[in-house]
Amino acid sequence: MARIIQILVNAAALWVAVQITDMDWTGAEVWQFLLVAVIFSLVNTFIRPILRIITLPITAVTLGLFLIVINALMLFLTQAISAELDLGLVVRDFLAAFLGAIVISIVGFVLSMVVGTGRMAGKVL
C-alpha cells in the first residue's frame, strides 16, 4: 500500500512540475500520466541508487548539490521511456529537467510528510 501511495505522490509532484516548468504533457488520458509516474518511480528505485554510488565523489565535493543533476537525468530517462511508449511526457531541455527535479523534490517531500510515506514522517509531524 505504501508503494501505491508513493506512486501517487510522484504523480502529483510530476503534475506540479509540468504545470510550473517548461515540461509538457501531451497525453490525453489520466492512466497514461499514472503510468509515467510508475515509470518514474521504477527509475528512481532501481537506477538512481546506482548513479548515486557511482557519482559519490562529485556529490561529496559539491556538498550534495549534484543529486539535483542526477534527479534531472532521471527525468530525462523517464521522458525517453515515455516517448518510446507514446505516453506524452516531454522534457524540453536540461534547464527544464533541472527545475523539474527541484520542483518534484520539494513537492514530493512535502506530500510524503503530509501523507506519511516519508522516511521520517512520524518524527516530523
The 8 nearest C-alpha neighbors of each residue, nearest first, counted from 0:
[[1, 3, 2, 4, 5, 116, 6, 7],
 [0, 2, 4, 3, 5, 116, 6, 115],
 [1, 3, 5, 0, 4, 6, 116, 7],
 [4, 2, 6, 0, 5, 1, 7, 8],
 [3, 5, 7, 1, 6, 2, 8, 0],
 [4, 6, 8, 2, 7, 3, 9, 1],
 [7, 5, 9, 3, 8, 4, 37, 36],
 [8, 6, 10, 4, 9, 5, 11, 3],
 [7, 9, 5, 11, 10, 6, 107, 12],
 [10, 8, 6, 12, 7, 11, 36, 13],
 [9, 11, 7, 36, 13, 8, 12, 14],
 [10, 12, 14, 8, 9, 13, 7, 15],
 [11, 13, 103, 9, 15, 106, 14, 10],
 [14, 12, 16, 10, 11, 15, 9, 103],
 [13, 15, 11, 17, 12, 16, 10, 18],
 [14, 16, 18, 12, 17, 13, 19, 11],
 [17, 15, 13, 99, 19, 18, 14, 20],
 [16, 18, 22, 14, 15, 19, 20, 23],
 [17, 19, 15, 16, 20, 14, 22, 23],
 [20, 18, 16, 17, 15, 21, 22, 99],
 [21, 19, 22, 16, 17, 95, 18, 99],
 [20, 22, 95, 23, 91, 17, 19, 90],
 [21, 23, 90, 17, 20, 89, 95, 91],
 [24, 22, 89, 17, 88, 25, 90, 21],
 [23, 25, 88, 87, 26, 89, 17, 22],
 [26, 24, 87, 23, 88, 27, 89, 86],
 [27, 25, 87, 24, 86, 28, 31, 88],
 [26, 28, 25, 29, 31, 87, 24, 32],
 [27, 29, 30, 31, 26, 32, 86, 33],
 [28, 30, 32, 31, 33, 27, 26, 34],
 [31, 29, 33, 32, 28, 34, 35, 27],
 [32, 30, 34, 29, 33, 28, 86, 35],
 [31, 33, 35, 29, 34, 30, 36, 28],
 [34, 32, 36, 30, 35, 31, 10, 37],
 [33, 35, 37, 31, 36, 32, 30, 38],
 [34, 36, 32, 38, 33, 37, 39, 31],
 [37, 35, 10, 33, 39, 34, 38, 9],
 [38, 36, 34, 40, 35, 39, 6, 41],
 [37, 39, 35, 41, 40, 36, 42, 34],
 [38, 40, 36, 42, 37, 41, 77, 35],
 [41, 39, 37, 43, 38, 42, 44, 36],
 [42, 40, 44, 38, 43, 39, 45, 37],
 [41, 43, 39, 46, 44, 40, 45, 38],
 [44, 42, 47, 40, 41, 45, 46, 39],
 [45, 43, 41, 42, 40, 46, 47, 48],
 [44, 46, 42, 43, 47, 41, 48, 49],
 [47, 45, 42, 49, 48, 43, 44, 50],
 [46, 48, 43, 50, 49, 45, 51, 44],
 [49, 47, 51, 50, 46, 52, 45, 44],
 [50, 48, 52, 46, 51, 47, 53, 45],
 [51, 49, 53, 47, 52, 48, 54, 46],
 [50, 52, 48, 54, 49, 53, 55, 47],
 [51, 53, 55, 49, 50, 54, 48, 56],
 [52, 54, 50, 51, 55, 49, 56, 48],
 [55, 53, 51, 52, 57, 56, 50, 58],
 [54, 56, 58, 52, 57, 53, 51, 59],
 [57, 55, 59, 58, 54, 60, 53, 52],
 [58, 56, 60, 59, 54, 55, 61, 65],
 [59, 57, 63, 55, 65, 61, 56, 60],
 [58, 60, 62, 56, 57, 61, 63, 55],
 [59, 61, 57, 62, 58, 56, 63, 55],
 [60, 62, 58, 59, 63, 64, 57, 65],
 [63, 61, 59, 60, 64, 58, 65, 57],
 [64, 62, 58, 65, 61, 66, 59, 60],
 [63, 65, 66, 61, 62, 67, 58, 68],
 [64, 66, 58, 68, 67, 63, 61, 69],
 [67, 65, 69, 64, 68, 63, 70, 58],
 [68, 66, 70, 65, 69, 64, 71, 100],
 [67, 69, 71, 65, 66, 70, 72, 97],
 [68, 70, 66, 72, 67, 71, 73, 65],
 [71, 69, 73, 67, 72, 68, 100, 66],
 [72, 70, 96, 97, 68, 74, 100, 73],
 [71, 73, 75, 69, 74, 70, 76, 68],
 [74, 72, 70, 76, 71, 75, 77, 69],
 [73, 75, 77, 71, 72, 76, 78, 96],
 [76, 74, 72, 78, 73, 77, 79, 71],
 [75, 77, 73, 79, 78, 74, 72, 80],
 [78, 76, 74, 80, 75, 79, 39, 81],
 [77, 79, 81, 75, 76, 80, 88, 89],
 [80, 78, 76, 82, 81, 77, 75, 83],
 [81, 79, 83, 77, 82, 78, 76, 84],
 [82, 80, 78, 86, 84, 79, 83, 85],
 [81, 83, 85, 79, 80, 84, 78, 86],
 [82, 84, 80, 81, 85, 79, 86, 78],
 [83, 85, 81, 82, 86, 80, 87, 79],
 [86, 84, 82, 83, 87, 81, 26, 80],
 [87, 85, 81, 84, 31, 26, 88, 82],
 [86, 88, 26, 25, 24, 85, 89, 81],
 [89, 87, 24, 78, 81, 23, 86, 25],
 [90, 88, 23, 22, 78, 91, 24, 87],
 [89, 91, 22, 92, 96, 78, 95, 23],
 [90, 92, 89, 22, 95, 21, 93, 96],
 [93, 91, 95, 94, 90, 96, 21, 22],
 [92, 94, 96, 95, 97, 91, 71, 90],
 [93, 95, 97, 96, 92, 98, 99, 91],
 [96, 94, 21, 98, 92, 93, 97, 99],
 [97, 95, 71, 99, 93, 94, 98, 100],
 [98, 96, 94, 71, 100, 99, 95, 93],
 [99, 97, 101, 95, 100, 96, 94, 102],
 [98, 100, 96, 102, 16, 97, 101, 95],
 [101, 99, 103, 97, 71, 98, 70, 102],
 [100, 102, 98, 104, 99, 103, 105, 97],
 [103, 101, 99, 105, 104, 100, 16, 106],
 [104, 102, 12, 100, 106, 101, 105, 107],
 [105, 103, 101, 107, 102, 106, 108, 100],
 [104, 106, 108, 102, 107, 103, 109, 101],
 [105, 107, 109, 103, 12, 108, 104, 102],
 [108, 106, 104, 110, 12, 105, 109, 103],
 [107, 109, 111, 105, 106, 110, 104, 112],
 [110, 108, 112, 106, 111, 107, 105, 113],
 [111, 109, 113, 107, 112, 108, 114, 106],
 [112, 110, 117, 116, 108, 114, 113, 109],
 [111, 113, 120, 115, 109, 110, 117, 114],
 [114, 112, 110, 111, 115, 109, 120, 124],
 [115, 113, 111, 112, 116, 110, 117, 4],
 [114, 116, 120, 112, 111, 113, 117, 121],
 [117, 115, 111, 114, 120, 1, 118, 112],
 [118, 116, 120, 111, 119, 112, 115, 108],
 [117, 119, 120, 116, 121, 115, 111, 112],
 [118, 120, 122, 117, 121, 123, 112, 116],
 [119, 121, 117, 112, 115, 123, 122, 118],
 [120, 122, 119, 123, 124, 115, 118, 117],
 [121, 123, 119, 120, 124, 118, 112, 117],
 [124, 122, 120, 121, 119, 112, 117, 113],
 [123, 121, 122, 120, 112, 113, 115, 119]]
